[in-house]
Amino acid sequence: MTATAKKKDSSLAIGAVDVTALDRINAGILQVSVGLVVMLTGLAGIWGVASLISAMAQNGGVSGMIKGFMTAISG
């Protein structure tokens, strides 16, 4: 039985698809995925900072926030 995979220019051809092309596609998908995760993490961080600023504005600054936090914990 002869092997169907042939070595050519440091790439392995399997059928009609070049393995180096698959590696480039996989790398592109990975880059998009990581970029999406980073973007969503940044969005969540911005949302958290905006929520903190809003809470400080509604409760009269840091001391009001600490007092409200302690009241929420102690009941």
Steps between C-alpha positions, in 0.01 A plus 500: 500500500646837407473809715272770366671780691793657317766729642529819297664829606463429873125459464305178513234460231200295606264454212441843349553694824842629597581456870680836518181662368306330779755627753454854370122466521523362855734783599257755358207346687706501821590868454136596447395297804762656726413846369132442575576383854724802562235736363225352718726508806572866437130570460426329832775705668362825360151400618636430850676837522187679378293317763747596772494866396119493492484347848739762634290778349177362647638432851702813559852380427721233651377541858138459393588189302684344794210581735251347253720193458526446872126549540436243224728244668385550858135541417 
